[in-house]
Amino acid sequence: MSVDGEVRRLKTEADEPGWEVDPDDEWGLAVIATVGRQLKLRREAVGMRAAEFGEAVGYGEDMVYKIEAGKRIPQPEYLDMADEVLGAGGLLSAMKEDVKKVRYPKKVRDLADLEAKAVELLSYGSHALHGLLQTREFARALLMTRRPTPPDEQLEKALAARMARKAIYERSPGPELSFVLEETTLRRPIGGKMVQRKQLEHLLEVGQLRNVEIQVMPMDRWDHPGSGGRIQVLKFGDGTAFGRMDDEFNGRPVHDPRQVRILELRYGIIRAEALTARESKAFIEQLLGET
């Protein structure tokens, strides 16, 4: 196939792992089915065959049929190209936001929605860095430790979802973010020394943001209520809050103000026991120099 004198290979399903539709996500299935139907109707309205349309947007005919049937999630550039080729005037491109959300697992999407609405986030991590603090390389290495080993497409989907949550840093005004990290999570060389170094450098960069406070809990400080695992509390503009802790309330999310207050109390004690933000910065800098 020649395009401007060059041979172009059309993208196929094998080229795009991680863009399958979750069969248990009813909302996602409905969104992708609607998008696929709109794409098909507009293609047929201009009299283009699937193969002809696929060539125009750079995809194989089989992929075109699967996207139109709601069996595959179209990438953003696919919708942009389709909008241009079919003369949709921006209507197909406008679907990108909903389509982007469908790619992420429902539980991650729900968490991202909560984080996007929060005005304050409190997080204590006992075994791993919070997803909002992870670099892409660190997150990938961490996800690859899961057993049974996830398929490539599942890993890519989880990684994309985790990185998408970091849009929280782009909000204006931004929420107040407080993180307490166990020293051991900083010393563990997940992904190797280079990944660890970049992760430490990233923590120093994020810690410079005015709305972010990062504290380190030294390993020799044990007399605090963090032995029960992770704690996370999200507070919203209307005064409501959401929280969870690994060993409290069966690990389930809670909204009841009395239950959330218990988590806030524990987090307050943990925060008081940790190094200050300034001390923590110096600690991370020292650890970076040793790595």
C-alpha positions as CSV (number, residue, x, y, z in Angstrom):
1,M,0.0,0.0,0.0
2,S,1.4,3.4,-1.0
3,V,0.8,6.7,0.7
4,D,2.7,9.7,-0.7
5,G,5.1,7.2,-2.3
6,E,5.8,5.3,1.0
7,V,4.6,1.9,2.1
8,R,2.4,2.2,5.2
9,R,1.4,-0.8,7.3
10,L,-2.1,-0.5,8.7
11,K,-2.5,-0.9,12.5
12,T,-4.1,-4.2,13.6
13,E,-5.4,-5.5,16.9
14,A,-2.0,-7.0,17.7
15,D,-0.6,-3.4,17.6
16,E,-2.9,-2.2,20.3
17,P,-2.8,-4.3,23.5
18,G,-4.8,-3.0,26.4
19,W,-7.8,-1.5,24.4
20,E,-10.2,-4.3,24.9
21,V,-13.6,-3.6,26.5
22,D,-14.1,-4.9,30.1
23,P,-17.1,-7.3,29.8
24,D,-18.2,-6.5,33.4
25,D,-18.2,-2.7,32.9
26,E,-21.8,-2.0,31.9
27,W,-21.3,1.8,31.5
28,G,-18.1,1.2,29.5
29,L,-19.8,-1.2,27.2
30,A,-22.7,1.2,26.6
31,V,-20.3,4.1,25.8
32,I,-18.2,2.1,23.3
33,A,-21.3,0.6,21.7
34,T,-22.6,4.1,21.1
35,V,-19.3,5.4,19.8
36,G,-19.0,2.4,17.4
37,R,-22.6,2.9,16.1
38,Q,-21.9,6.6,15.4
39,L,-18.7,5.8,13.6
40,K,-20.5,3.2,11.4
41,L,-23.5,5.4,10.6
42,R,-21.2,8.3,9.6
43,R,-19.0,6.1,7.5
44,E,-22.0,4.6,5.7
45,A,-23.5,8.1,5.2
46,V,-20.6,9.2,3.2
47,G,-20.5,6.0,1.2
48,M,-17.2,4.6,2.4
49,R,-16.4,0.9,2.7
50,A,-14.7,-0.3,5.9
51,A,-11.5,-1.1,4.0
52,E,-11.4,2.3,2.4
53,F,-12.1,4.1,5.6
54,G,-9.5,2.0,7.4
55,E,-6.9,2.9,4.9
56,A,-7.7,6.6,5.3
57,V,-7.3,6.5,9.1
58,G,-4.4,4.0,9.1
59,Y,-6.2,1.0,10.5
60,G,-6.9,-2.5,9.2
61,E,-10.4,-3.4,8.0
62,D,-10.8,-6.0,10.8
63,M,-10.1,-3.3,13.5
64,V,-12.6,-0.9,11.9
65,Y,-15.3,-3.6,12.1
66,K,-14.4,-4.4,15.8
67,I,-14.5,-0.8,16.8
68,E,-17.8,-0.2,15.1
69,A,-19.2,-3.3,16.8
70,G,-18.2,-2.0,20.2
71,K,-15.6,-4.7,20.7
72,R,-12.6,-2.5,20.8
73,I,-11.9,0.9,22.4
74,P,-10.8,3.4,19.7
75,Q,-7.7,5.4,20.5
76,P,-8.0,9.2,20.6
77,E,-6.1,9.7,17.3
78,Y,-8.5,7.2,15.7
79,L,-11.5,9.4,16.6
80,D,-9.6,12.6,15.4
81,M,-8.8,11.0,12.1
82,A,-12.3,9.6,11.7
83,D,-13.7,13.1,12.5
84,E,-11.6,14.6,9.8
85,V,-12.1,11.9,7.2
86,L,-15.9,11.8,7.7
87,G,-16.4,15.5,8.1
88,A,-18.0,15.2,11.5
89,G,-17.2,18.8,12.5
90,G,-15.7,17.8,15.9
91,L,-18.6,15.6,17.1
92,L,-16.5,12.4,16.9
93,S,-13.4,14.0,18.5
94,A,-15.6,15.2,21.3
95,M,-16.2,11.6,22.4
96,K,-12.5,11.2,23.4
97,E,-13.1,12.1,27.0
98,D,-15.7,9.5,27.7
99,V,-13.8,6.9,25.6
100,K,-10.6,7.6,27.6
101,K,-12.3,6.8,30.9
102,V,-13.6,3.5,29.6
103,R,-10.1,2.2,29.1
104,Y,-9.4,2.3,32.8
105,P,-10.7,-0.4,35.2
106,K,-14.0,0.6,36.9
107,K,-12.6,0.6,40.4
108,V,-9.6,2.7,39.3
109,R,-12.0,5.0,37.4
110,D,-14.1,5.4,40.5
111,L,-11.0,6.3,42.6
112,A,-9.8,8.8,40.0
113,D,-13.3,10.5,40.1
114,L,-13.1,10.8,43.8
115,E,-9.5,12.2,43.7
116,A,-10.6,14.7,41.0
117,K,-13.3,16.1,43.3
118,A,-11.2,16.1,46.5
119,V,-10.0,19.3,48.1
120,E,-7.7,17.5,50.5
121,L,-6.0,14.1,50.4
122,L,-4.3,12.4,53.4
123,S,-2.3,9.2,52.6
124,Y,-0.1,6.9,54.7
125,G,1.6,4.1,52.8
126,S,3.1,1.2,54.7
127,H,4.4,-1.0,51.9
128,A,4.4,1.0,48.6
129,L,4.4,4.6,47.4
130,H,1.0,6.1,46.6
131,G,0.1,5.9,42.9
132,L,0.0,9.7,42.7
133,L,3.7,9.8,43.6
134,Q,5.0,7.0,41.3
135,T,6.9,7.5,38.1
136,R,5.8,5.5,35.0
137,E,8.9,3.3,35.3
138,F,8.4,2.6,39.0
139,A,4.7,1.9,38.5
140,R,5.4,-0.5,35.6
141,A,8.0,-2.4,37.7
142,L,5.6,-2.5,40.7
143,L,2.7,-3.8,38.5
144,M,5.0,-6.5,37.0
145,T,5.5,-8.0,40.5
146,R,1.8,-9.1,40.6
147,R,1.1,-12.8,40.6
148,P,-0.3,-14.4,38.6
149,T,1.6,-12.4,36.0
150,P,-0.9,-10.1,34.2
151,P,-1.2,-10.2,30.4
152,D,0.6,-7.3,28.6
153,E,-2.7,-5.6,27.7
154,Q,-3.9,-5.8,31.3
155,L,-0.6,-4.3,32.6
156,E,-0.7,-1.5,30.1
157,K,-4.3,-0.7,31.0
158,A,-3.5,-0.6,34.7
159,L,-0.4,1.6,34.0
160,A,-2.4,4.0,31.9
161,A,-5.0,4.3,34.6
162,R,-2.5,5.0,37.3
163,M,-0.7,7.7,35.2
164,A,-4.0,9.4,34.3
165,R,-4.8,10.0,38.0
166,K,-1.8,12.3,38.1
167,A,-3.9,14.9,36.3
168,I,-4.8,16.0,39.9
169,Y,-1.6,18.0,39.9
170,E,-2.9,20.1,37.0
171,R,-6.0,21.3,38.9
172,S,-6.3,25.0,39.7
173,P,-6.8,25.6,42.6
174,G,-5.1,22.3,43.5
175,P,-6.2,20.1,46.4
176,E,-4.0,19.9,49.6
177,L,-2.1,16.7,49.4
178,S,-0.3,15.1,52.4
179,F,1.7,11.9,52.1
180,V,3.5,10.0,54.8
181,L,6.0,7.4,53.4
182,E,7.6,4.6,55.3
183,E,11.4,4.7,54.9
184,T,11.5,1.1,53.7
185,T,9.4,2.0,50.6
186,L,12.1,4.5,49.6
187,R,15.0,2.1,50.2
188,R,13.5,-0.9,48.3
189,P,15.1,-0.8,44.8
190,I,11.9,-1.6,42.8
191,G,12.8,-1.8,39.1
192,G,16.5,-1.5,39.8
193,K,18.8,1.3,40.9
194,M,18.2,3.7,38.0
195,V,14.4,3.4,38.4
196,Q,14.9,4.0,42.2
197,R,17.0,7.1,41.6
198,K,14.5,8.6,39.2
199,Q,11.7,7.9,41.7
200,L,13.6,9.7,44.5
201,E,14.2,12.6,42.2
202,H,10.6,12.7,41.3
203,L,9.6,12.8,45.0
204,L,11.8,15.8,45.5
205,E,10.2,17.6,42.5
206,V,6.7,16.8,43.6
207,G,7.5,17.9,47.1
208,Q,8.3,21.4,45.9
209,L,4.7,22.0,44.9
210,R,3.0,24.4,47.3
211,N,0.0,22.1,47.8
212,V,2.0,19.0,48.4
213,E,3.6,17.8,51.7
214,I,5.7,14.7,51.8
215,Q,6.9,13.2,55.1
216,V,9.1,10.2,55.8
217,M,8.5,7.8,58.7
218,P,11.9,6.5,59.9
219,M,12.1,2.7,60.4
220,D,13.1,3.2,64.1
221,R,9.7,4.8,64.9
222,W,7.2,2.0,65.5
223,D,4.9,3.4,68.2
224,H,2.2,4.7,65.9
225,P,-1.1,3.3,64.6
226,G,0.2,2.6,61.1
227,S,1.0,-1.1,61.7
228,G,-2.5,-1.9,60.4
229,G,-1.6,-0.9,56.9
230,R,-2.5,1.9,54.5
231,I,-4.7,4.9,55.4
232,Q,-6.3,7.2,52.9
233,V,-8.8,10.0,53.6
234,L,-10.3,12.2,50.9
235,K,-12.2,15.4,51.8
236,F,-14.6,17.2,49.5
237,G,-15.8,20.8,49.1
238,D,-19.3,20.1,50.5
239,G,-17.8,18.9,53.9
240,T,-18.2,15.2,53.2
241,A,-15.3,12.7,53.3
242,F,-14.3,9.3,52.2
243,G,-11.7,7.0,53.9
244,R,-10.3,3.5,54.2
245,M,-7.7,1.6,56.1
246,D,-6.4,-1.9,55.5
247,D,-7.3,-3.4,59.0
248,E,-10.3,-1.2,59.9
249,F,-13.9,-1.6,58.8
250,N,-12.9,-4.8,56.9
251,G,-10.8,-2.7,54.6
252,R,-13.9,-1.2,53.0
253,P,-14.4,2.5,52.1
254,V,-16.3,4.4,54.7
255,H,-18.3,7.7,54.5
256,D,-19.8,7.9,58.0
257,P,-18.2,11.0,59.7
258,R,-17.6,9.0,62.9
259,Q,-15.7,6.3,61.0
260,V,-13.7,8.8,59.0
261,R,-12.8,10.7,62.2
262,I,-11.1,7.5,63.5
263,L,-9.0,7.4,60.3
264,E,-8.1,11.1,60.6
265,L,-7.1,10.6,64.3
266,R,-4.8,7.7,63.3
267,Y,-3.3,9.7,60.4
268,G,-2.7,12.7,62.7
269,I,-0.7,10.6,65.1
270,I,1.3,9.0,62.2
271,R,2.0,12.5,60.8
272,A,3.2,13.8,64.1
273,E,5.6,10.8,64.5
274,A,7.1,11.3,61.0
275,L,9.9,13.6,60.0
276,T,8.8,17.1,59.1
277,A,8.6,18.0,55.4
278,R,11.9,19.8,55.6
279,E,13.6,16.9,57.4
280,S,12.1,14.5,54.9
281,K,13.4,16.4,52.0
282,A,16.9,16.3,53.5
283,F,16.5,12.6,54.1
284,I,15.4,11.8,50.5
285,E,18.3,13.9,49.2
286,Q,20.7,11.9,51.4
287,L,19.2,8.6,50.3
288,L,19.5,9.8,46.6
289,G,23.2,10.5,47.2
290,E,23.7,6.9,48.5
291,T,21.8,5.3,45.6
